[in-house]
Structures are given as C-alpha cells and as structure tokens.
Amino acid sequence: MKIFHGIIEIAGQMGILSGELKRRGHIAVGYNTFHSYLGYRDHLINTNVIEIENTYHHLINFFDLFHFHYASSMIPDFSDLALIKDKGKKMIMHHWGNDVRFHEQARINNPYAYTGDSPPNEVMDRKLSKISQYIDEAIVQDYEVLAYVKPYYKKVHILPIAIDLKRFTPLFPSTMQEKPLIVHAPTNPAFKGTAHIERVIEKLRATHDFEYRRIEKMNHEQAVMLYKEADIIVDQILCGSYGLLNVESMALGKPVVAYIRPDLIPSFPSELPVINANPDTIYEQIKMLLDNPELRYERGVAGRIYAEKYHAIDVIGDKLLAIYSELQR
C-alpha cells in the first residue's frame, strides 16, 4: 500500500507513523509544510504549500491512501478531496486538538481551558463541514478531542500518540537525589499553563531545595537529552488531557504532572500514572513529589510500563492498519 501523510507535522507523529508503515513493507511518506525549531526530519519530505500545489495531481495518482493531519489537505480550499474521492481512493483526517477545539465547548467541562491558538469557531466549523463532505472517518488521540469532531464524521477512531521506544532509554529518578530537577518544556506557554506552574515553582523555593529548568526554543533531540536528567517533568495543566511531552516523559521513566479532566479519567486505562494537577492543585502535587522520592521512582517505573503498553509504535501501528483496513473508498 502507498500511503500519503500530510501536510502539517506538529509532534513528530507523521514521521513516526510513516516510519512504522515502511517497516511493515508499505510505501509511506509524510509531506510537511510546517517548519519549526523542533526540527522533525525522519520519514518526512519537508516542503512548502506551493510545491505541494504544483505536484498534487501526481501525488493523487501515485498514492492509494491519504492520511491528512490537522484539518489540512494538499489544496487550501480542499478541492483535492473531490479528486481523490472521484478516483476511489481511501482518505482519513487526523485531528490533533487546536485545529478543532471550539472555544465555548472547551470550557463546558474545563474552567481552565485555553483556546487562544485555535481558529475562530466559524473557521473550524467551515473547515470541518467541507472536509466531511468527502472524508467519512477521522482519527483523534483521545476523548478530549473526540467531542469536537464527532458531529461531523460518520466514524471517529481513537488512536493514542505514538512513540518509538527504541529512542527512549528510561532513566528512573534516584530515590537518593537530594536536589531534584524539575523540568517544564512549553512549546506554547499560554496553552501549557506555564505562568501558573512557575508561580508555584517560586513559592516552593522558600521551603524546598530543587533545581528548575525551563526548556524551549531547541530542537527535539536536544530537548529529549535534557528530559533524561529530570526527576520531575511538568507538562500541561490547562487542557484536560495529555500530549507528546507526557508520553516521552513516561517513556523516559519520569513522573509527569498534567491535568486530566475528571470526566475524562474513565476514558483512559486505569493504570494511567500521571500526577493529576490543575492550577488550583499544582502546588500540592509538585510538593508531594518533592517530598516523596520513592513516589517519583514508582511513578517513573509505572510510566515506562504504561508507555510500552499503550503508546509504543508497534502497538499503534497495529491499530492504525486496522483502521485503514476498514476504510471505505
């Protein structure tokens, strides 16, 4: 099978999925038009919108299945979708969150939600309405994103974030560490809740001896090397679900702090080891980890096991191919 992924790479997922599909004998390529300091390269063709528009007829003829990401397709007005459908080829749309997080809806079950980097509601609705005229099925990473897109598609699949565990050797926090290192890596500080986190960090300095490091504006490989040094990793405390940093932290054997909405907790496996914290509880939760080195170690070990069971690329690859096999032309 020849599989197209495109055209926006946000968290390394197009490349990871394409790499696994290639390992299984398929032709799979991620065409990426979004370039950031994170520097994702594996299994990607880093290109631009103009080049895609100049070659999309060839791409449509060559590939068998089109796996689009982030409410985008090869042409800004989505006119390529009609051509793909006319040729009887399979399509699916993969939504990641900020591309579909309707502003008021996000706050129904989450008073902390930040949606400042999502488009206006009418823009998201217009895109989803247009896309779903031609694409019947979508993929989302969890039930937080599911609610926004479910009304538009005939079927929506849950496919957790994928990670290549071979690149993440766990280094569990030492129970003997007297000055633990707390790491926070905000690709978007407003979305992650960085201001809340750093206020708490400053408050805790009065009573605890620890180091704090904010990691930003460096490529992904460099950032992962620094995550390995951490004893505690704080991810996002506003969204209500967890993202790639959380998965990478678990894979590295680190205890990780993030906010999981209470109504979503039952949708995750019961052994999810995330330390659940929002802006109102983040002080108590980080303090608990600082005070309990054994808990840091235990959650780190549990996180690695969880990542292996639910996020490893071989597990996600099986799920993805099952989704592909059920798609209608």
ABEGO torsion letter per residue (X at the ends): XBBBBOABBAAGAAAAAAAAAAAAGBBBBBBBABBBAAGBABGBBBBBAAAAAAAAAAAAAABABBBBBGGBBABAAGAAAAAAAAAGBBBBBBBAGAAABBAAAAAAABAABBAAABBBAAAAAAAAAAAAAABABBBBABAAAAAAAAAABABBBBBBBBBBAAABBBBBBBAABABBBBBBBBABAAAAGAAAAAAAAAAAAAABBBBBBBBBGBBAAAAAAAAAABABBBBBAAAGBBBAAAAAAAAAGBBBBBBBBAAAAAABBAABABBBBBAAAAAAAAAAAAABAAAAAAAAAAAAAAAAAAABAAAAAAAAAAAAAABBX
